[in-house]
Amino acid sequence: MRTITFVTSNENKMREFRLLLEPGFKINAVKLEYPELKSDDNSEIARIAAKMLSEKIKKAVIVEDSGLFIDILNGFPGTNSKWVHRKIGINGLLKLLKGVKNRKCYYKSAIGYCEPGKEPVSFFGIEGGKVALREKGKYGWGHDPIFIPKGKKKTYGELRKNGAPNLFRVRAIEKLKKHLASGND
């Protein structure tokens, strides 16, 4: 069985990756802080991080960068979602949207994969939706309590009772699996 190292400090992401990649692949979790490129493109962030980390630890590495991109805010918080969540939280983000009718947004997950000495690749998954008027639900993490997926009436915070992975991340992981199964890495 092929082992891939997933560098993340997010236990929730680790659970989702294991759920979707094992038993076909063994996922070795490594908690390692690393400098993150500042870019509006999370695919670029993921590729560069995967390359840097694969060279550093001398193993095949996957990393994931995801973000909530709000149309009316020109894609903000986007690739800065984690930082914004820490600084102003969900309530701060909702304050920025107070009185705004167009709450259209999307989540994007970008997975970077690289083996030492090779060029990195990235795979992304997108899911459209809208920002709720207020925080709802206690499941999931991050912006799940305010993200209403397209075609749904409830937030991920209300829908994720069973811990099912978010669709945007599932889409990205499926592309990674297809790449790994093809042997093109």
C-alpha positions as a Markdown table, in Angstrom:
| # | Residue | x | y | z |
|---|---|---|---|---|
| 1 | Met | 0.0 | 0.0 | 0.0 |
| 2 | Arg | 1.3 | 3.4 | -1.0 |
| 3 | Thr | 1.9 | 5.9 | 1.9 |
| 4 | Ile | 1.4 | 9.6 | 1.4 |
| 5 | Thr | 2.3 | 12.2 | 4.0 |
| 6 | Phe | -0.4 | 14.8 | 4.6 |
| 7 | Val | 1.0 | 17.9 | 6.2 |
| 8 | Thr | -1.7 | 19.7 | 8.2 |
| 9 | Ser | -2.4 | 20.9 | 11.7 |
| 10 | Asn | -6.2 | 20.6 | 11.2 |
| 11 | Glu | -7.5 | 17.4 | 12.7 |
| 12 | Asn | -10.8 | 17.8 | 10.9 |
| 13 | Lys | -9.1 | 17.9 | 7.5 |
| 14 | Met | -7.1 | 14.8 | 8.4 |
| 15 | Arg | -10.3 | 12.9 | 9.2 |
| 16 | Glu | -11.8 | 13.9 | 5.9 |
| 17 | Phe | -8.7 | 12.9 | 3.9 |
| 18 | Arg | -8.4 | 9.5 | 5.7 |
| 19 | Leu | -12.1 | 8.9 | 5.1 |
| 20 | Leu | -11.8 | 9.5 | 1.3 |
| 21 | Leu | -8.3 | 8.1 | 0.6 |
| 22 | Glu | -8.0 | 5.1 | 2.9 |
| 23 | Pro | -7.9 | 2.1 | 2.5 |
| 24 | Gly | -6.5 | 2.6 | -1.0 |
| 25 | Phe | -3.6 | 4.8 | 0.4 |
| 26 | Lys | -2.1 | 5.0 | 3.8 |
| 27 | Ile | -2.2 | 8.6 | 5.0 |
| 28 | Asn | 0.6 | 9.6 | 7.4 |
| 29 | Ala | -0.3 | 12.8 | 9.2 |
| 30 | Val | 2.5 | 15.3 | 10.0 |
| 31 | Lys | 1.8 | 18.4 | 12.0 |
| 32 | Leu | 4.3 | 20.9 | 10.7 |
| 33 | Glu | 4.1 | 24.7 | 10.5 |
| 34 | Tyr | 5.4 | 26.2 | 7.3 |
| 35 | Pro | 5.5 | 29.6 | 5.7 |
| 36 | Glu | 2.6 | 30.1 | 3.3 |
| 37 | Leu | 2.9 | 32.0 | 0.1 |
| 38 | Lys | 0.6 | 35.0 | -0.1 |
| 39 | Ser | -1.4 | 34.7 | -3.3 |
| 40 | Asp | -5.0 | 35.0 | -4.4 |
| 41 | Asp | -4.7 | 31.6 | -6.0 |
| 42 | Asn | -4.9 | 28.8 | -3.5 |
| 43 | Ser | -3.8 | 26.3 | -6.2 |
| 44 | Glu | -0.5 | 28.1 | -6.4 |
| 45 | Ile | -0.2 | 28.2 | -2.6 |
| 46 | Ala | -0.8 | 24.4 | -2.4 |
| 47 | Arg | 1.7 | 23.6 | -5.2 |
| 48 | Ile | 4.5 | 25.7 | -3.8 |
| 49 | Ala | 3.9 | 24.4 | -0.2 |
| 50 | Ala | 3.8 | 20.7 | -1.5 |
| 51 | Lys | 7.1 | 21.2 | -3.3 |
| 52 | Met | 8.8 | 22.9 | -0.4 |
| 53 | Leu | 7.6 | 20.3 | 2.1 |
| 54 | Ser | 8.4 | 17.2 | -0.1 |
| 55 | Glu | 12.0 | 18.5 | -0.5 |
| 56 | Lys | 12.3 | 19.2 | 3.3 |
| 57 | Ile | 11.0 | 15.8 | 4.6 |
| 58 | Lys | 12.0 | 13.8 | 1.5 |
| 59 | Lys | 8.6 | 12.1 | 1.0 |
| 60 | Ala | 5.6 | 12.4 | -1.2 |
| 61 | Val | 3.5 | 15.1 | 0.3 |
| 62 | Ile | 0.0 | 16.5 | 0.1 |
| 63 | Val | -1.2 | 19.8 | 1.5 |
| 64 | Glu | -4.6 | 21.4 | 1.2 |
| 65 | Asp | -5.5 | 25.1 | 1.1 |
| 66 | Ser | -9.2 | 26.0 | 1.1 |
| 67 | Gly | -11.1 | 29.3 | 1.3 |
| 68 | Leu | -14.5 | 31.0 | 1.2 |
| 69 | Phe | -14.7 | 33.4 | -1.7 |
| 70 | Ile | -17.5 | 36.0 | -1.4 |
| 71 | Asp | -18.5 | 37.7 | -4.7 |
| 72 | Ile | -19.6 | 41.1 | -3.3 |
| 73 | Leu | -16.3 | 41.3 | -1.4 |
| 74 | Asn | -14.2 | 40.6 | -4.5 |
| 75 | Gly | -13.4 | 37.1 | -3.3 |
| 76 | Phe | -12.6 | 38.1 | 0.3 |
| 77 | Pro | -11.6 | 36.4 | 2.5 |
| 78 | Gly | -10.5 | 33.8 | -0.1 |
| 79 | Thr | -7.0 | 32.5 | 0.5 |
| 80 | Asn | -7.0 | 34.4 | 3.8 |
| 81 | Ser | -10.0 | 32.6 | 5.2 |
| 82 | Lys | -8.1 | 31.0 | 8.1 |
| 83 | Trp | -6.5 | 34.3 | 9.1 |
| 84 | Val | -9.7 | 36.2 | 8.8 |
| 85 | His | -11.5 | 33.6 | 10.9 |
| 86 | Arg | -9.0 | 33.9 | 13.6 |
| 87 | Lys | -9.0 | 37.8 | 13.5 |
| 88 | Ile | -12.6 | 38.7 | 13.2 |
| 89 | Gly | -14.5 | 35.4 | 13.3 |
| 90 | Ile | -17.8 | 34.5 | 11.7 |
| 91 | Asn | -19.5 | 37.5 | 13.4 |
| 92 | Gly | -17.0 | 39.9 | 11.9 |
| 93 | Leu | -17.6 | 38.5 | 8.5 |
| 94 | Leu | -21.3 | 38.7 | 8.9 |
| 95 | Lys | -20.9 | 42.4 | 10.0 |
| 96 | Leu | -19.2 | 43.1 | 6.7 |
| 97 | Leu | -22.2 | 41.7 | 4.9 |
| 98 | Lys | -24.8 | 43.5 | 7.0 |
| 99 | Gly | -27.6 | 44.8 | 4.7 |
| 100 | Val | -26.1 | 43.1 | 1.6 |
| 101 | Lys | -28.6 | 41.2 | -0.5 |
| 102 | Asn | -26.1 | 39.5 | -2.8 |
| 103 | Arg | -24.5 | 36.9 | -0.6 |
| 104 | Lys | -23.3 | 34.6 | -3.4 |
| 105 | Cys | -20.0 | 32.8 | -2.7 |
| 106 | Tyr | -18.1 | 29.7 | -3.3 |
| 107 | Tyr | -15.7 | 27.4 | -1.4 |
| 108 | Lys | -12.6 | 26.3 | -3.1 |
| 109 | Ser | -10.3 | 23.5 | -2.0 |
| 110 | Ala | -6.8 | 23.2 | -3.6 |
| 111 | Ile | -4.7 | 20.1 | -2.9 |
| 112 | Gly | -1.0 | 20.2 | -3.7 |
| 113 | Tyr | 0.9 | 17.0 | -4.3 |
| 114 | Cys | 4.6 | 16.6 | -4.8 |
| 115 | Glu | 7.3 | 13.9 | -4.6 |
| 116 | Pro | 10.9 | 14.9 | -3.9 |
| 117 | Gly | 12.8 | 16.0 | -7.0 |
| 118 | Lys | 9.6 | 16.3 | -9.1 |
| 119 | Glu | 7.3 | 19.2 | -10.1 |
| 120 | Pro | 4.2 | 19.8 | -7.9 |
| 121 | Val | 0.7 | 19.4 | -9.2 |
| 122 | Ser | -2.6 | 20.7 | -7.8 |
| 123 | Phe | -6.2 | 19.6 | -7.9 |
| 124 | Phe | -9.1 | 21.8 | -6.9 |
| 125 | Gly | -12.8 | 21.4 | -6.1 |
| 126 | Ile | -15.4 | 24.2 | -6.0 |
| 127 | Glu | -18.8 | 24.4 | -4.5 |
| 128 | Gly | -21.1 | 27.4 | -4.9 |
| 129 | Gly | -23.5 | 28.7 | -2.4 |
| 130 | Lys | -24.4 | 31.8 | -0.3 |
| 131 | Val | -23.6 | 33.3 | 3.0 |
| 132 | Ala | -26.3 | 32.9 | 5.6 |
| 133 | Leu | -27.8 | 35.9 | 7.3 |
| 134 | Arg | -26.7 | 34.5 | 10.7 |
| 135 | Glu | -24.7 | 31.7 | 12.1 |
| 136 | Lys | -26.6 | 28.4 | 12.2 |
| 137 | Gly | -25.7 | 24.9 | 13.3 |
| 138 | Lys | -22.9 | 23.5 | 15.5 |
| 139 | Tyr | -21.4 | 21.0 | 13.2 |
| 140 | Gly | -18.3 | 21.2 | 11.0 |
| 141 | Trp | -15.7 | 24.0 | 11.5 |
| 142 | Gly | -14.5 | 27.2 | 10.1 |
| 143 | His | -17.2 | 29.0 | 8.0 |
| 144 | Asp | -19.5 | 25.9 | 7.9 |
| 145 | Pro | -22.1 | 27.6 | 10.2 |
| 146 | Ile | -22.6 | 30.4 | 7.6 |
| 147 | Phe | -22.1 | 28.6 | 4.2 |
| 148 | Ile | -25.3 | 27.4 | 2.6 |
| 149 | Pro | -24.5 | 25.1 | -0.3 |
| 150 | Lys | -26.2 | 25.7 | -3.6 |
| 151 | Gly | -29.6 | 23.9 | -3.7 |
| 152 | Lys | -29.8 | 23.6 | 0.1 |
| 153 | Lys | -31.7 | 25.7 | 2.7 |
| 154 | Lys | -29.4 | 24.9 | 5.6 |
| 155 | Thr | -25.8 | 25.7 | 6.4 |
| 156 | Tyr | -23.0 | 23.1 | 6.5 |
| 157 | Gly | -23.1 | 23.8 | 10.3 |
| 158 | Glu | -26.6 | 22.3 | 10.3 |
| 159 | Leu | -26.0 | 19.6 | 7.7 |
| 160 | Arg | -22.8 | 18.0 | 8.8 |
| 161 | Lys | -24.3 | 16.0 | 11.7 |
| 162 | Asn | -22.8 | 12.8 | 10.4 |
| 163 | Gly | -19.4 | 14.3 | 9.7 |
| 164 | Ala | -19.7 | 13.9 | 6.0 |
| 165 | Pro | -17.0 | 15.8 | 4.1 |
| 166 | Asn | -17.8 | 19.0 | 2.3 |
| 167 | Leu | -18.4 | 18.6 | -1.4 |
| 168 | Phe | -15.7 | 21.0 | -2.5 |
| 169 | Arg | -13.1 | 19.0 | -0.7 |
| 170 | Val | -14.5 | 15.7 | -2.0 |
| 171 | Arg | -14.2 | 17.0 | -5.6 |
| 172 | Ala | -10.6 | 17.9 | -5.1 |
| 173 | Ile | -9.7 | 14.6 | -3.4 |
| 174 | Glu | -11.4 | 12.6 | -6.2 |
| 175 | Lys | -9.1 | 14.4 | -8.7 |
| 176 | Leu | -6.0 | 13.6 | -6.6 |
| 177 | Lys | -7.1 | 9.9 | -6.3 |
| 178 | Lys | -7.4 | 9.7 | -10.1 |
| 179 | His | -4.0 | 11.2 | -10.6 |
| 180 | Leu | -2.4 | 8.8 | -8.0 |
| 181 | Ala | -4.1 | 5.8 | -9.6 |
| 182 | Ser | -2.9 | 6.8 | -13.1 |
| 183 | Gly | 0.8 | 6.5 | -11.9 |
| 184 | Asn | 1.6 | 9.9 | -13.6 |
| 185 | Asp | 3.3 | 11.3 | -10.5 |
